[in-house]
């Protein structure tokens, strides 16, 4: 009887030991040569952090609500946090018992938040440390700059530290680490900055003129406050009034307000559209519900990054100007509104009848003589929505190489039970003999 009990105990110990060993191995990440793990999915590996208000956005900005966005490029994965005054803000991850070789991320100042927080003063140096040693840094990055691609060697490291230096003050210093991930790959990762994918509405293509207010834009930016809730306005001024310049009415156009930081603008992709000219009237709106008597603004047009037109400073009451530019070889059209040297008060500008066309004569372009005053003025209702499309999110690949843990555990337990049962059967048969 004692021998039977000893046999039972031995079998039970064997079973428990084997199951513990199996659970230990399956609980560890199983990595392959192609594995890639996003930092935001490693929250359980965070050793410690020091961020403003102790906030950390996982796949979100610092406010834990707004999408991660760097100059109009939105990222589905990554982390966001705010700089601190006393020391550099940071987040540390435990890399012990892992085989990661590279860390990579697109970094930059958060472009915008859901509550339109002012961010234009943001400046941050993004730093990557492994075991206390700097392995990569971005240098000083400012609001409105393109995403900067950081890549760092983390081979053999135990602690990964993502750090942000505010450079001067912490005002507006919301940092975004877009698509931040670790990988076991031992090759250099291509440094390619993602660009927004913009597709025009098929119903619009081929129209002549094709008004910019009816198009999908690559990016836009403008002044915002509690009363100005859109960066650029379609077919109205910045208070949703009908468009008038020197008492002449224009049915279509764009309304902008200059800013004190990043330039107010609209950027449109021209590839595949096959238009020859960009045309527009420009000036300061004369029929408004706000004071723009101090307006002093400069209208600028860029084609593929090169300045193609500049109006010079315009004021309220100045005669509207006509722009007609050859865009047949251009890939990008960018309309910019800059303030004069006396601040931005009242600096609202109108790009009236702004359009793309293949025609050359004004009357042919608009199919009527130069716009004339309307007999009656009626305030425009605030539109419920616009057809503006934000830059699409960078595609985020699935994390490869992950093995299902539950099936492995089940199979392992079944194997152990069968082995133990076989051992017991063999043992008792031998005793009977």
N, C-alpha and C positions, 0 to 999 in steps of 0.2 A: 504493500500500500504506500509506503514511504517513497519507494522508487517511482510509483505512478505520479505522486504529487510532485516529486522532483522533476519528472518529465514535463508535467503540465507547466511548472514554473519556468523551466528552461524554454519551452515553446513560447510562453507569454513574453518573456524577456526578449527573445529573438524577434517576436512580432513588434513589440513596442520600440525596440532599438531601430529596426529597419524602417518603420513608419516615421520615426523622428528624422532619420537620415534623408528619407524621401522628401518630407516636408521642408527640410532645410534647403535642399537644392531647388525645389520647384518654387520656393518663395523668392529666390534670387532672380534678377532679370536674366533672361536667356538671350544673349546677343549674337548677332551674325555680322558678317563683314559689311553688310549694308545697313545696319541698324542706325536709327536716328530717333532721338527722344527729345521732345520739346520741354524746355525749362519749366513752362507753366504746368506741366503734368507731373513735376517732381516736387510738389509742395511738401510732401512728407520727408523730403531730403533736405529741407531748409534747416541749417544749423542755427542761424540767428540773422537778424536784420536790424537796420537802423534807418528808418525813413520818416519823412515828415508826417506827423500825426499817426505814426506806426501803420500807415496804410500801404498795401501792396496790391496792385491790380493784376489778377491772373487772367490773361487773354482780354484784359481791359486796361484802360488808362488808370492813373492814380485815383480817380474818383470811384473806381470799381463799377462804373456804369458806361462811360463813353468808350467806343471802339478805339483800339490803337490806330493812330493815323499820323503819318509823317508826310507833310506837304501833299495832302490829298490822296496818298496811297494808304489804303486800309489793310491791316493785318489781322487775320483771324486768330493767330497764335502769338504769344509773347507775354511780356510783363511790363508794367508801368509803375513808376513811383516818383516822388518829389524830392528835390534836394533839401538838405538840412543846413542850419547855420553853424552849429558847433563843430561839426566834422563832416567829411564826405558821407553822403548817404550810400548804403550798400545792402546787398542781400548775399548771404553765403550758402552754398550748397555742399553737401557731403558727397565726395566722389570716391571715398574709400571703397574697396572691393568692387570697383567698376573698371571697365577696359576702354573707356572713351579716349579718343585721341584729339578730337577737334571740338572747339566751340565756335559758333558763328551766329551773327545777328545783324539786322539792319537797325541802326540807331539814329535818333534825332529828337528834336523838340516836338512834343505833341502839337498837332496842327490845329485841332479844335476840340471842344468838349460839348456835350449836350446842352449845357446851360450857357454856352457862349462866353466862357471865362476869357478875359484878356490875357493873351500869351505872347505878345509880340516882343517882349523884352527878354525872352528866354535865351540863356547861354549855358551850355553844359559840356564838360569834357567827360566822355564815357571811357571807363577804365576796366580792364579785365585783369584779375590777379589770380595766380595759382600758388597756394601755400605761401602767401604774402609777397610773391614776386610779380611785378608787372609784366604781362606777356603780350598785351595789346592795349592801345588807346586811340581814341578818335581825334584828339586835339579839340580845340574850342569849336563847338557847333552852335550855330545861331538859328533862331526861329526862321522858318521859311526856306532853309537850305535843304537840298535833296538828301534822301536817306544815305547814311554812310555805312559801308559794309565792313564789319569787324570780324576778323577770323583769328583764332588763337590756338596754340598747341597746349593741350591739357594732359598730355600723356604722363602717366605715373603720379599725377597730382591727387591729393587727398581732399583739398578744400578749394572750391571755385568761388571767387568773390567778384560780383558785378557791382561796380562802384561808380558814383557820379559826383564830379567836382563842379560846384556852381560857378566857378571862375571869378565872380564878383559878388553879387547879392543873390538871394534865392528867389527873387521876384520872377514869377512866370516860369520857373524851372521845372517843368513837368517833362520827365524823360520817358521815351518809348523805346523798348527793345523788341522790335518786330521780328517775328519768325525766329526767335532765339532758340537754339537747339544744340544738343551734344550728339556727336556721331563717332562711330568706331572706324570710319573710313580713314585711311592713312594717305590720302591724296589731297592736293590743294583744291579747295572749293572755288569754282569760278566766281569772280567778282562781277556779278551782273545785277544792276539795280532794276527792280521791277518797275514797269510803267503802267499807268492806268489804261485799261482796255475800254475804249469808247466806241460805241456803234450808233450810227445815226438811224433815226426812224426811217424805214424804207419808204414810207409815204411822203417824206420830205425830199428825198433825193430826186433830182431832176427838175424841181421847181425853179422858176426863174422870174423874179428874184427869190432867193432862199434867205429869209430873214434870220438873223442871228438869234433873235428872241424865240424862234421856233426850233432851234437846234439843241443838240446835246453837247455840252461843253466838256473839255478835258479837265479844266480847273477854273475856279473863280475865287475872288477874295474882295472884300470891301469893308468899310467901317460898320461897326455894329454897336448898338446900345439897347436900352430897354424899349426904344421906339422903332428901332431899325432892325428887323428880324431876318433880313435876307442880305447876303453879301452883294448881290447884283439883282436888279429888278427887271422883269420882262414886261415891256409895253407900258411902262409907267415910270414916274420919278420915284424917289425913295420913300414917298408917303402914299403911294398908290394913286396919285393924281394922274389925269391925262397929260400927255406930253405936249408942252408948248415952249417954243423958243421965240422970244420977241413977238408974242401973240400969234405965232403961226403954229397950227396944230399938226401933229404927226401921229399917225395911227399906230406905228410900230417903232420899236427902239429899245435901248437899254439904259437904265438909270443906275448911276454909281455915285458913291461918296468917297472922296480921297481919304487916306489914313495917314497917321503920323509914323507908321512903321513900314511893314511890308506893303508894297505897292498894290493899290486896288487894280484888279484886272479881270479879264475874261480871256481864256486861251481855248482855241478851237483847232482840231485836227482837219487838215485839208486833203489828206491823201485819199484818192479814190473818188473825189467829188467832181473834178474836171471843170471847175469854174475859172474864169479868166480875171475877174476883177472883184475887189472889195470896195463897196461904196457906203458913204454915211454922211449925214449932216451932224455937226457937233456944236455944242454951245451950252450955256447955263440956262436951266429951266426958268421960265418967267411966270408961270402960273403954279404956285406952290402953296402949301399950308405951313411953311416954316420959313424962317428968315435966312435967305441966302444972299443978302445984300453985300456981304463981305467976301463973296466967292472970288477966288483967284486960282485957276486950275490950268493944267497943261495936258493936252491930249496927245498920246504917243501911240504909234502903231509899229509893232515888230513883226517881221517875217523871218521865220527860222532863226530867231534870236538877234537879228540885225535890225537896227532902227531904220524904218522906211518912211516915217512921217512924224513931224512934231508941230503942233499948232502954235506954240508960244502961249504965254499966259493970256487967259480969257477971263472976262468979268461979266457980271450981270448987265444985260443991255447991249453987249457986243453983238454985232451981226453974226449969225450962224455961218460956219464955214463948211465947204463941200470937200469931201475926200473921195478920190477915185484912184485906186492903186492896182497895179498888175500883180496878180497872185498865181499866175499860170504855172510857175516853177516852184512855188512855196509848198511846204508840208505843214507848217504851223503858223497860225495867225494869232497874235496876242494884242489885245487892246488894253492900254494902261492909262490910268488917270492919276496924275501927281498934283500935290498941293503947291501953291506958291510959297514964298518965304515968310508968310505972315500967319502961319498956323493953318488949321484945317476947318475953322468955323465957316459954315455955309458952303463948303467946297463940294457942291453937288454938280455933276455933269451928265449930259445926255448924248448918247450916240443914236440920233434919230434916223429911222429907216435903214439902220445898219443891215447890210445884206451882201450876199455873194451873187454874182451875175455873169452872164456871157454877153450881155448887151453893152453898148457904149454910150448911147444917148440917154440923158436923164428922163425925157418923156417916154422913151421906149422902155426904160428900166421899170418905171412905176406905172406905166400905161395911162398916166394922167399928167397934166402940167405939174410944175413945182408945187408942193403941198400948200394949200391955202387955208385960211382960218375956217373953222367950223361955225355954222350959224348959231349954235347953242352949245354951251358947256355944261356937261353933267358930270358930277364927281364919280370916279370909278369905284366900284365895290372892290374890296380886298379879295383877291382870288383865293379859292380854297386850297389850291396846290399849283405847282408848276411842273412842267415836264422835265425839269433838270434832273440829270442822273449823276450821282456821285461816282468817282472812280471806283471801278469794281475791285473787290478784294483780291489780293494776291492769292493765287491758288495754293492751297496747303495740302501737300501729299499726305496720304495715310502713313502712319508709322509702321514700317515693315518689320518682319522678323519676330513678331510677338507670338509666343506659343500659348495656347489655352491652358490655364493652370488647373482648372477643375477636372477635366478629363484625365490629366496625368496623375492627379492624386487618386482618383477612383480606380484607375487601372493598377496603380502601385499597390493600393490596399488589397485589391482582389488577388493579385499575384502573391502577396505576403500571406493572406489567409489560406490560399491553396497550398503554398509551401508548408505552412505550419500543420495543416490537416494531413498532408502526405507524410510528414515526419511522425506525427502521432500514430497514424495507421500502421506505418512500418514498424514503429517501436512496439506496439501492443501485439502485433502478429509475431514478432520475434520472441516476445515473452511467453506466449502460448506454446510455442515450439519448445 
